[in-house]
Amino acid sequence: MAAKTKDIRPIIKLKSTAGTGYTYVTRKNRRNNPDRIVLKKYDPVVRKHVDFREER
């Protein structure tokens, strides 16, 4: 088994930029996306689609 820190598809948290503290948990491919990712997803606290940034 590979070590968790060297995993090619690590589990990451996506935190809302709206300041609500809402998070999504997903995986990303380090080869395709070496930088931190930003996805537009739904935040149910503010009931809008906002940017979610990767948090490590």
DSSP file (Angstrom, degrees, kcal/mol; ACC not computed):
  #  RESIDUE AA STRUCTURE BP1 BP2  ACC     N-H-->O    O-->H-N    N-H-->O    O-->H-N    TCO  KAPPA ALPHA  PHI   PSI    X-CA   Y-CA   Z-CA
    1    1 A M              0   0    0      0, 0.0     2,-0.2     0, 0.0     3,-0.1   0.000 360.0 360.0 360.0 141.9    0.0    0.0    0.0
    2    2 A A        -     0   0    0      1,-0.1     5,-0.1     2,-0.1     2,-0.1  -0.495 360.0 -99.7 -78.9 151.0    1.2    3.5   -0.8
    3    3 A A    >   -     0   0    0     -2,-0.2     3,-0.9     1,-0.1     4,-0.3  -0.400  29.1-120.5 -67.6 148.5    1.6    6.0    2.0
    4    4 A K  G >  S+     0   0    0      1,-0.3     3,-0.9     2,-0.2    -1,-0.1   0.832 111.7  55.9 -61.9 -32.6   -1.3    8.4    2.4
    5    5 A T  G 3  S+     0   0    0      1,-0.2    -1,-0.3     5,-0.1    -2,-0.0   0.755 111.5  43.1 -72.6 -22.4    0.9   11.5    1.8
    6    6 A K  G <  S+     0   0    0     -3,-0.9    -1,-0.2     3,-0.0    -2,-0.2   0.275  82.2 134.7-104.6   9.5    2.1   10.1   -1.5
    7    7 A D    <   -     0   0    0     -3,-0.9    23,-0.1    -4,-0.3    -3,-0.1  -0.341  54.3-141.5 -61.9 137.1   -1.3    8.9   -2.7
    8    8 A I  S    S+     0   0    0      1,-0.3    22,-2.7    21,-0.1    23,-0.3   0.787  99.4  35.4 -72.7 -27.2   -2.0    9.9   -6.4
    9    9 A R  S    S-     0   0    0     20,-0.2    -1,-0.3    21,-0.1    20,-0.2  -0.651  86.2-176.8-124.6  75.0   -5.7   10.7   -5.6
   10   10 A P        -     0   0    0      0, 0.0    18,-1.5     0, 0.0     2,-0.4  -0.295  31.7-106.8 -73.4 156.6   -5.7   12.2   -2.0
   11   11 A I  E     -A   27   0A   0     16,-0.2     2,-0.3    14,-0.0    16,-0.3  -0.682  44.4-176.2 -79.0 132.4   -8.8   13.1   -0.1
   12   12 A I  E     -A   26   0A   0     14,-3.3    14,-2.3    -2,-0.4     2,-0.4  -0.894  22.3-128.7-128.3 159.2   -9.2   16.9    0.0
   13   13 A K  E     -AB  25  55A   0     42,-1.3    42,-2.8    -2,-0.3     2,-0.6  -0.900  12.7-153.1-106.0 137.9  -11.6   19.3    1.7
   14   14 A L  E     -AB  24  54A   0     10,-3.3    10,-2.3    -2,-0.4     2,-0.4  -0.958  15.5-160.8-109.4 118.3  -13.3   22.1   -0.3
   15   15 A K  E     -AB  23  53A   0     38,-2.8    38,-2.3    -2,-0.6     8,-0.2  -0.827  21.5-110.4-105.9 138.0  -14.2   25.1    2.0
   16   16 A S  E >   - B   0  52A   0      6,-2.3     3,-0.6    -2,-0.4     5,-0.3  -0.342  11.6-150.8 -65.3 138.7  -16.7   27.7    1.1
   17   17 A T  T 3  S+     0   0    0     34,-2.2    -1,-0.1     1,-0.2    35,-0.1   0.490  87.6  81.3 -86.0  -3.8  -15.4   31.2    0.3
   18   18 A A  T 3  S-     0   0    0     33,-0.3    -1,-0.2     4,-0.1    34,-0.1   0.555 106.7-117.8 -77.6  -6.8  -18.7   32.7    1.5
   19   19 A G  S <  S+     0   0    0     -3,-0.6    -2,-0.1     3,-0.1    -1,-0.0   0.672  81.3 120.3  82.6  16.8  -17.4   32.3    5.1
   20   20 A T  S    S-     0   0    0      2,-0.1     3,-0.1     1,-0.0    -3,-0.1   0.674  76.0-124.9 -87.0 -17.9  -20.1   29.9    6.2
   21   21 A G        +     0   0    0     -5,-0.3     2,-0.2     1,-0.3    -4,-0.0   0.485  58.6 147.9  86.1   2.9  -17.7   27.1    7.2
   22   22 A Y        -     0   0    0     -7,-0.0    -6,-2.3     1,-0.0     2,-0.3  -0.519  25.8-170.3 -74.2 137.6  -19.5   24.6    4.9
   23   23 A T  E     -A   15   0A   0     -8,-0.2     2,-0.3    -2,-0.2    -8,-0.2  -0.942  19.5-154.6-131.3 151.6  -17.2   22.0    3.4
   24   24 A Y  E     -A   14   0A   0    -10,-2.3   -10,-3.3    -2,-0.3     2,-0.5  -0.911  15.6-144.5-113.6 149.3  -17.3   19.3    0.7
   25   25 A V  E     +A   13   0A   0     -2,-0.3     2,-0.2   -12,-0.2   -12,-0.2  -0.974  36.2 140.7-116.4 128.6  -15.0   16.3    0.8
   26   26 A T  E     -A   12   0A   0    -14,-2.3   -14,-3.3    -2,-0.5     2,-0.3  -0.835  43.1-107.3-149.4-176.8  -13.7   14.9   -2.5
   27   27 A R  E     -A   11   0A   0    -16,-0.3     2,-0.3    -2,-0.2   -16,-0.2  -0.881  25.3-164.9-119.1 154.3  -10.6   13.4   -4.2
   28   28 A K        -     0   0    0    -18,-1.5     2,-0.7    -2,-0.3     3,-0.1  -0.976  24.4-117.9-137.4 155.3   -8.3   15.0   -6.8
   29   29 A N     >  -     0   0    0     -2,-0.3     4,-2.4   -20,-0.2   -20,-0.2  -0.822  17.8-157.2 -92.5 117.8   -5.7   13.6   -9.1
   30   30 A R  T  4 S+     0   0    0    -22,-2.7    -1,-0.1    -2,-0.7   -21,-0.1   0.795  90.6  55.9 -67.0 -28.7   -2.3   15.2   -8.3
   31   31 A R  T  4 S+     0   0    0    -23,-0.3    -1,-0.2     1,-0.2   -22,-0.1   0.911 116.1  35.1 -70.2 -41.1   -0.9   14.6  -11.8
   32   32 A N  T  4 S+     0   0    0      1,-0.2    -2,-0.2    -3,-0.1    -1,-0.2   0.820 132.1  28.5 -82.0 -31.9   -3.8   16.5  -13.5
   33   33 A N     <  +     0   0    0     -4,-2.4    -1,-0.2     1,-0.1    -2,-0.1  -0.679  62.2 160.4-130.9  77.1   -4.2   19.2  -10.9
   34   34 A P        +     0   0    0      0, 0.0    -1,-0.1     0, 0.0     2,-0.1   0.795  63.0  66.4 -71.1 -25.7   -1.0   19.8   -9.0
   35   35 A D  S    S-     0   0    0      1,-0.1     2,-0.2    -5,-0.0     0, 0.0  -0.346 105.0 -78.3 -87.2 172.3   -2.1   23.2   -7.7
   36   36 A R        -     0   0    0     -2,-0.1     2,-0.2    18,-0.1    -1,-0.1  -0.513  53.5-132.8 -70.3 137.8   -5.0   23.9   -5.3
   37   37 A I        -     0   0    0     -2,-0.2    17,-2.0    -4,-0.1     2,-0.4  -0.616  14.0-157.6 -98.2 154.1   -8.3   23.7   -7.0
   38   38 A V  E     -C   53   0A   0     -2,-0.2     2,-0.4    15,-0.2    15,-0.2  -0.995  15.5-178.6-127.9 122.6  -11.3   26.0   -6.9
   39   39 A L  E     -C   52   0A   0     13,-2.5    13,-3.2    -2,-0.4     2,-0.7  -0.934  27.6-128.1-122.4 145.9  -14.8   24.6   -7.8
   40   40 A K  E     +C   51   0A   0     -2,-0.4     2,-0.3    11,-0.2    11,-0.2  -0.844  46.4 155.8 -92.8 115.0  -18.1   26.4   -8.0
   41   41 A K  E     -C   50   0A   0      9,-2.4     9,-2.6    -2,-0.7     2,-0.4  -0.846  45.8 -84.2-136.4 169.8  -20.5   24.4   -5.9
   42   42 A Y  E     -C   49   0A   0     -2,-0.3     7,-0.3     7,-0.3     9,-0.0  -0.613  29.4-160.5 -82.5 130.7  -23.8   24.9   -3.9
   43   43 A D  E  >> -C   48   0A   0      5,-3.2     5,-1.4    -2,-0.4     4,-1.3  -0.935   1.0-164.3-108.1 107.8  -23.6   26.3   -0.4
   44   44 A P  T  45S+     0   0    0      0, 0.0    -1,-0.1     0, 0.0     5,-0.1   0.702  83.4  65.0 -68.5 -18.2  -26.9   25.5    1.4
   45   45 A V  T  45S+     0   0    0      1,-0.2    -2,-0.0     3,-0.1     0, 0.0   0.929 118.6  23.3 -69.5 -44.4  -26.2   27.9    4.2
   46   46 A V  T  45S-     0   0    0     -3,-0.4    -1,-0.2     2,-0.2     3,-0.1   0.472 104.0-130.2 -97.3  -4.1  -26.4   31.0    1.8
   47   47 A R  T  <5S+     0   0    0     -4,-1.3     2,-0.3     1,-0.2    -5,-0.1   0.884  70.7 102.5  55.7  45.4  -28.5   29.1   -0.7
   48   48 A K  E   <S- C   0  43A   0     -5,-1.4    -5,-3.2    -7,-0.1     2,-0.6  -0.950  79.5-102.1-145.4 162.9  -26.2   30.1   -3.6
   49   49 A H  E     + C   0  42A   0     -2,-0.3     2,-0.3    -7,-0.3    -7,-0.3  -0.826  51.9 165.7 -86.5 125.3  -23.5   28.6   -5.8
   50   50 A V  E     - C   0  41A   0     -9,-2.6    -9,-2.4    -2,-0.6     2,-0.3  -0.850  41.5 -83.5-133.9 168.7  -20.1   30.0   -4.6
   51   51 A D  E     - C   0  40A   0     -2,-0.3   -34,-2.2   -11,-0.2     2,-0.5  -0.565  36.1-159.3 -75.1 137.3  -16.4   29.2   -5.0
   52   52 A F  E     -BC  16  39A   0    -13,-3.2   -13,-2.5    -2,-0.3     2,-0.3  -0.987   9.4-154.8-117.1 126.3  -15.0   26.4   -2.9
   53   53 A R  E     -BC  15  38A   0    -38,-2.3   -38,-2.8    -2,-0.5   -15,-0.2  -0.767  23.0-104.1-105.3 147.0  -11.3   26.4   -2.4
   54   54 A E  E     -B   14   0A   0    -17,-2.0     2,-0.4    -2,-0.3   -40,-0.2  -0.441  35.3-167.7 -67.9 136.4   -9.1   23.4   -1.6
   55   55 A E  E      B   13   0A   0    -42,-2.8   -42,-1.3    -2,-0.2    -1,-0.0  -0.989 360.0 360.0-127.1 135.4   -7.9   23.2    2.0
   56   56 A R              0   0    0     -2,-0.4    -1,-0.1   -44,-0.1   -42,-0.0   0.429 360.0 360.0-107.7 360.0   -5.1   20.9    3.2
